Amino acid sequence: MSATPDSAVRAYIEEHRSAFLEDLAEWLRIPSVSADPDRAADVRRSAEWLAAKLAETGFPVTEIWETPGAPAVYAEWPSGDEGAPTVLVYGHHDVQPAALEDGWATEPFEPVIKDGRLHARGAADDKGQVFFHTLGVRAHLAATGRTAPAVNLKLLIEGEEESGSPNFPALVHARADRLACDAVIVSDTGMWSEDTPTVCTGMRGLADCQIDLYGPDQDIHSGSFGGAVPNPATEAARLAAALHDADRRVAIPGFYDGVIELTDRERELFAELPFDEAAWLRTAHSYATLGEEGHTTLERIWARPTAEVNGISGGYQGPGGKTIIPSAAQLKLSFRLVAGMDTEKVQQAVRDWVAARLPAGIRHEITFWGATRPCLTPLDHPALQSVVRAMSRAFGQKIRFTREGGSGPAADLQDALGAPVLFLGISVPSDGWHAPNEKVELDLLTKGVETAAYLWGDLAENGRSTQ
Amino acid sequence: MSATPDSAVRAYIEEHRSAFLEDLAEWLRIPSVSADPDRAADVRRSAEWLAAKLAETGFPVTEIWETPGAPAVYAEWPSGDEGAPTVLVYGHHDVQPAALEDGWATEPFEPVIKDGRLHARGAADDKGQVFFHTLGVRAHLAATGRTAPAVNLKLLIEGEEESGSPNFPALVHARADRLACDAVIVSDTGMWSEDTPTVCTGMRGLADCQIDLYGPDQDIHSGSFGGAVPNPATEAARLAAALHDADRRVAIPGFYDGVIELTDRERELFAELPFDEAAWLRTAHSYATLGEEGHTTLERIWARPTAEVNGISGGYQGPGGKTIIPSAAQLKLSFRLVAGMDTEKVQQAVRDWVAARLPAGIRHEITFWGATRPCLTPLDHPALQSVVRAMSRAFGQKIRFTREGGSGPAADLQDALGAPVLFLGISVPSDGWHAPNEKVELDLLTKGVETAAYLWGDLAENGRSTQ
């Protein structure tokens, strides 16, 4: 398999595991919520903490990269080997909003280890998965006796992923020379389950927006005026309801333009996975499946575009009733996109659709928070095979293939850097991304460290073929 | 016209106007919001304040009537004349919620007089219109030299009208003996405008409810699960959107059962009113009309049943985006009903419709806050003619006929007491019922006092024919 004895890697990881977890907990205590302007200082503190930690790990170059929004962290560790391939690891240091009253059993920014799990906002998405690379590269060095990695290792850890990475494409294009690489490793995805390790081959894209609807200049009496003037809450509901047709296909004209349909082989690979609908529903905390007609649940979440209502509000929300026509209403929508879709065209299709559907007397504003492109890596790509081999050594199992329903700026990296994008993630569906009580499985986190420790050697041997 | 010289009534009112307004302001300072459980003590304080003030006015009997909810105030002042008709005045002492941040120019529970208007929550709906009867009956006595009214005068001022009067029907049925009367005068309505005084001949009914929808047990990631499980915010929107068909008719099966359609004569009378759509839209703070096809705006607000979304909520409502499928969503709906509709049947139709429309995986609860029946008085009713004459003397103008789009428990009184229900209101559409900056026009409030002062003599002369 490799010149590196795997036992040396495992011993090194075991020795340094406690200190690694203590460091991770320290990082998780920083509430780096990029969506909340009040947390901007915390997002910056998170970036500075990581840069310092990467320097301590041994990266000779660590930098804070400013953007018009939150700062990213860049680090570089040249191999020293002539002709070594260059690999760029991508992740993010910002997290989703979280508050105890949302249903957390413990404070979301006070990490707790219990029953082999580390609970905290960001434990899986994405601080835990970024952080396994720190111990991973140290284990790689320790086990091989090297003083620098077998590849030229670069890290780019952004600070606005949970806000749709609005400044990331511009950052990547502006810094394309520094970021130049032979392959991108994205550590911001999950795998099938604890028992079925998988490599992800693509992510959905994302376009999300807020639509504000304005009707009367103030709330008005539903008796005196009801039935005779437009109601912005009703119109918000009519928009949200019109997102889907009776077959739960997205009903926005032009939405499906360019969608790359699944091949029969891909549908077969999906169908071979040990999908247990009841178990999956438990991880979804849901009581039934519902989605686009003609597709399985896995196809719906991995390979089909969607429209979801993330938030809707308007009018009275206090106790009891209040017989008003509200002055305003708001929709927060997100669209997941699949390979072949164009984010700008989707945004324009949504804008046109909203404008065409609202009656006279309702004004509207629509704000897109940014867009993330979808991406997809061919199943037979040589660098993908390196990831599969490294995982296989860490997990001691056959590695299968999945896709990721969530979104990351992987496609921006692929486009700007002209490099293939590979996914290395150890999170499982029950980790509760974006939900209360997010956690990461400590055993899997360790397997992530181990995979990272094997990967650089394998890519150095096989990486030239990835270009 | 009458034995009472109108100038004596006017002089008495002029003399006591300042003290009357000071008293009213004191009452308006009590935030008697019946929908808010935290305001229960204030609603009680409002009842006690009114009972004391009615005793001071001269009513020999004043009582607080308890209900399972908020207390009502009852007062009685026997005429002493043998064979005098008995009249029951109905109003309410509770008010809609109000907070400065809703858009009030001044504190809603700190009355301010400015430019001939009294601004406060409850100024028009309904404390001002209840209160004109106190000075009205004193002016009636002063001008006629009587020591008791020409009619047996009863007042019933409830405390839960803004919460749909859930306990009012039971209270009226339980106390029907005490409330027995020849006519009910409801002072909780408006008139056409400052320039066009009108008598209202009917009110719409009301059934309002809250529908809670539950999907996943917690918010879940819209990337990991989006497109494959039901979203309660989407389902809330689909329900709200399905309330109306393409012609903006209410689409709930059975909703229109029993509706008494307008006669040609009634449509003509509506059409004769000086309706200025642009001016009406200004009072509605709205920018366009929209409603049931085939009906004018006046028909829509007075004589057609409606469904309105009073509130909708679900999912993330903070700054920026949050890519979740929310765990729950909520709708607050109100239905205005017209004569011929049965409130219980409407509630059942709504329950059946909701249950039939939700997909598997969405649980729901529906809570009706209570229901108010619609009512309608024939245009040629003799007691209605007394009201028209009294108003005509106060306003010095021809009195026209309207209906009221809002709702009150008038029909419960009509049914329980077997007495005709008449409407005496001086509020105008710009008064801002249920809205920020509610006010009452002081000149019209004075005309209300004057009308009340004339009405008891007229009804004593003509009231026997009302039975």
Interface residues (C-beta under 8 A of the other chain):
Chain A: A35 D36 P37 Q96 P97 D102 G103 S163 G164 G190 R204 L206 D208 C209 Q210 G215 P216 D217 Q218 D219 I220 H221 S222 G223 S224 F225 G226 G227 A228 V229 P230 N231 A233 T234 A236 A237 R238 L239 A240 A241 A242 L243 H244 L281 A284 H285 S286 Y287 A288 T289 L290 G291 E292 T297 R300 I301 R304 P305 T306 E308 V309 N310 G311 I312 S313 G314 G315 Y316 Q317 G318 P319 G320 G321 K322 T323 I324 I325 P326 S327 A329 Q330 K332 S334 R336 P359 A360 G361 I362 R363 W369 E404 G405 G406 S407 P429 G432 W433 H434 A435 P436 N437
Chain B: A35 D36 P37 Q96 P97 D102 G103 S163 G164 G190 R204 L206 D208 C209 Q210 G215 P216 D217 Q218 D219 I220 H221 S222 G223 S224 F225 G226 G227 A228 V229 P230 N231 A233 T234 A236 A237 R238 L239 A240 A241 A242 L243 H244 L281 A284 H285 S286 Y287 A288 T289 L290 G291 E292 T297 R300 I301 R304 P305 T306 E308 V309 N310 G311 I312 S313 G314 G315 Y316 Q317 G318 P319 G320 G321 K322 T323 I324 I325 P326 S327 A329 Q330 K332 S334 R336 P359 A360 G361 I362 R363 W369 E404 G405 G406 S407 P429 G432 W433 H434 A435 P436 N437
